[in-house]
Amino acid sequence: MRMHIELDDDLVADVDRLAGPRGRSEFVRDALRAAVARQLRAQMLRRAAGSIDAEGHDWDEDPAAWVEQQRRGDSRRVG
């Protein structure tokens, strides 16, 4: 799909230096994909915030020991 957008001349010049004048579309597509993914992750994190109780977990007393125990208890881990 074609889309008409307006960009500042200095931004287009930067894109051209990075992607070359024939690489603009791919560069913009990649940049938009990255921006959309970043925004979607941020939305998911905001929705997830507060979904786990602040206390009452197996790891509360000593998180490092809990992680070590989890690692040693996983037979798929090597070393």
Secondary structure as a PSIPRED ss2 file (coil, helix, strand):
# PSIPRED VFORMAT (PSIPRED V4.0)

   1 M C   1.000  0.000  0.000
   2 R C   1.000  0.000  0.000
   3 M C   1.000  0.000  0.000
   4 H C   1.000  0.000  0.000
   5 I C   1.000  0.000  0.000
   6 E C   1.000  0.000  0.000
   7 L C   1.000  0.000  0.000
   8 D C   1.000  0.000  0.000
   9 D H   0.000  1.000  0.000
  10 D H   0.000  1.000  0.000
  11 L H   0.000  1.000  0.000
  12 V H   0.000  1.000  0.000
  13 A H   0.000  1.000  0.000
  14 D H   0.000  1.000  0.000
  15 V H   0.000  1.000  0.000
  16 D H   0.000  1.000  0.000
  17 R H   0.000  1.000  0.000
  18 L H   0.000  1.000  0.000
  19 A H   0.000  1.000  0.000
  20 G C   1.000  0.000  0.000
  21 P H   0.000  1.000  0.000
  22 R H   0.000  1.000  0.000
  23 G H   0.000  1.000  0.000
  24 R H   0.000  1.000  0.000
  25 S H   0.000  1.000  0.000
  26 E H   0.000  1.000  0.000
  27 F H   0.000  1.000  0.000
  28 V H   0.000  1.000  0.000
  29 R H   0.000  1.000  0.000
  30 D H   0.000  1.000  0.000
  31 A H   0.000  1.000  0.000
  32 L H   0.000  1.000  0.000
  33 R H   0.000  1.000  0.000
  34 A H   0.000  1.000  0.000
  35 A H   0.000  1.000  0.000
  36 V H   0.000  1.000  0.000
  37 A H   0.000  1.000  0.000
  38 R H   0.000  1.000  0.000
  39 Q H   0.000  1.000  0.000
  40 L H   0.000  1.000  0.000
  41 R H   0.000  1.000  0.000
  42 A H   0.000  1.000  0.000
  43 Q H   0.000  1.000  0.000
  44 M H   0.000  1.000  0.000
  45 L H   0.000  1.000  0.000
  46 R H   0.000  1.000  0.000
  47 R H   0.000  1.000  0.000
  48 A H   0.000  1.000  0.000
  49 A C   1.000  0.000  0.000
  50 G C   1.000  0.000  0.000
  51 S C   1.000  0.000  0.000
  52 I C   1.000  0.000  0.000
  53 D C   1.000  0.000  0.000
  54 A C   1.000  0.000  0.000
  55 E C   1.000  0.000  0.000
  56 G C   1.000  0.000  0.000
  57 H C   1.000  0.000  0.000
  58 D C   1.000  0.000  0.000
  59 W C   1.000  0.000  0.000
  60 D C   1.000  0.000  0.000
  61 E C   1.000  0.000  0.000
  62 D C   1.000  0.000  0.000
  63 P H   0.000  1.000  0.000
  64 A H   0.000  1.000  0.000
  65 A H   0.000  1.000  0.000
  66 W H   0.000  1.000  0.000
  67 V H   0.000  1.000  0.000
  68 E H   0.000  1.000  0.000
  69 Q H   0.000  1.000  0.000
  70 Q H   0.000  1.000  0.000
  71 R H   0.000  1.000  0.000
  72 R H   0.000  1.000  0.000
  73 G C   1.000  0.000  0.000
  74 D C   1.000  0.000  0.000
  75 S C   1.000  0.000  0.000
  76 R C   1.000  0.000  0.000
  77 R C   1.000  0.000  0.000
  78 V C   1.000  0.000  0.000
  79 G C   1.000  0.000  0.000
